[in-house]
């Protein structure tokens, strides 16, 4: 793994992380926003403590554990990644409420354009803020975005102690089963 100095990570705040998308995906995963390690590497969910990649594998979405540098392999499984907010931060609590609202608007445009079957927002707080749905819980939502059904997943950040890798994998697997039905 590449090591970055604090100055290099700070400089990453200005970098955009390209979406991993294609038309007609089965599931488009949507993170909150890129962390500084993600921005520095250009690979989604790149921070070592983030459980996204292990949980994706444990849930059956991928046949083997992918590393962030292999993110484009997701496309071969009908999966993609984007973010609610494009701006990189050290922590999601650095984002302003209006950034979430604008992110929800831009995400709706992306989903309408790319037409995934499912939009999986990884983080209930981000979903609530982006779509003004204070009562949303983890799981399938009544709302659609474009023609995509919506599922809210737990945030795989290592800071989210409420969910273990095992319980997250179970929730991701519920989405996988729904997406394959």
N, C-alpha and C positions, 0 to 999 in steps of 0.2 A: 504494500500500500504506500502511496506517495504521502510524504509528510509535508505539511505546509507551515510556514512561520505565521505568527499572528498577523504580521503585516500583509502577507500574501492572502490570508483569509479575509482580512478587512478589505483589501482591494477587490475581492471577488464580489462584493456587494453590487458592483456596477455591471456584472455580467448577466446576460440572459441565458437561461437554460432552455434549449430547444425542446419542444414537445416531441414525444414519440407517438406518432399518429399515422393512421391510414384511414381511408374511407371504409365504412361498414364494419368496424371492429365489433367483436362480441362484447368486450368490456373496456371502457376507458376509465382508468383509475385517475383520480384527481387529488393530488396532495394539497396541503394548505398553501405553502410557498416554498421556494428553494431555501435550504439552509446554506450557510457559507461553504461547507465542504462540497455540497452539490454544485454550487456556483463555481467553485474553484476547479472541480473536475469536469463539470459539464454532464455529470451522470446523476440521475434522479435517485433519491434516497441513499446518498453516498456516505453519510455519517456512519462510522462503525457500529454505534449502538442502536441504529435504526433497525427494526425487525421486519421491514416490508419484504425484503427478498426471501428470508427464511420462511415467513408466514405464507407468502405466495406459493412457495414450493410445498410446504406442509399441507396446505389446503387443497393441493392437487391441480392448481392452475398451470404449473410447469412440471415437466417430468424430472428435472434436476434443479439443484440450487444454482440460480444465476447470481452473478456478481453485478454491481452497478455498471461496470464497463461493458457488460453484455446486454444492456437494456434494449437494443434494437432487435434482439432475438424475440422479444415479446410479440412483435408484429406477426411472427410465424405462428403464434398461438392465438391470434385474434385479439390481442391485448395491447393497450397503449397507456401512456402516462402524460398528464398535463398538471397544471396547478391552478388553484383559485386565483392567487395573486402571483405575478411574475417576479416581483421584487424580492431579492435575497436578503435575509436577515439572520442574525445569530439565533433569535428565538421568535416564534410566531406572535408573542405578545407585543412585539415591536410594530405590528401592523395596526393601521388606523381603521376604524369602522367603515369609513367611506371606501377604503381599498377593498374590503370584502364585498361591498355592494357593487362597486365597479367590476370586481372580479367575477361576481355572479352574472353580471350582464355580458361580459366578454366570454365567459364559459358557456353561456347559453348560445351565443353566436358560434362558438367552436363546435358545440354538440350538434347544432342545426346543420352546420357545414359538413362535419365528418360522419354524422349519422351512426354512432355506435348503438347497439341494442340496449346496453346498460351504461349508465354513468355511476361510478362508484366513488363517492366523495369520502376520502380517508381523513376523518375527523369530524365529529358531530358538531363541535363548536364552529368550525369553519362553514359547515353546511348551514347551520342556523343563521350565522351572520350574513352569508352571501345571498341567502334566499328568504330572509326575514321570516323564518319558521322557528320560533322560540321553543316549540314543543317537540321538535323532531327528536327521535331516539335512534340508536343504532338499529339497522334493519331496513327492509324495503319501505319506500315512501309512497304516499298516494300521488304526489306530484310527478309529472313528467317534465323533462327538459327537452325541447324539440319533440322528437318521437321516442326519445330514450326513456326507459324506466330508470328510476333512481334508487340506489341502495346506499345507505350511510354505513361506513365501516369505522371501527375504532382506529384512532391514530396510532401508527406503529412506532412512534418515537419511543426511545428508551425512557423518556420522562413520564410516559403514560403508565403508571404503576397499577392502575385499576384493571388492566388487561394483561394476562400472561400471553406468551407466544402461543401456547396451546389453545386458550380461549379465543384469541384472535383468529387462529387458523380455523377453528370451528365456524366462526362467523363468515370468514372468507369462503369457506367450503359451502356454506348455505347459499351465498351468492353464486358460486360456480355451478351448483346444482340447478338453481333457478335460471341461470344464463344458458345452460345446456338443455333445459326442458323445451 
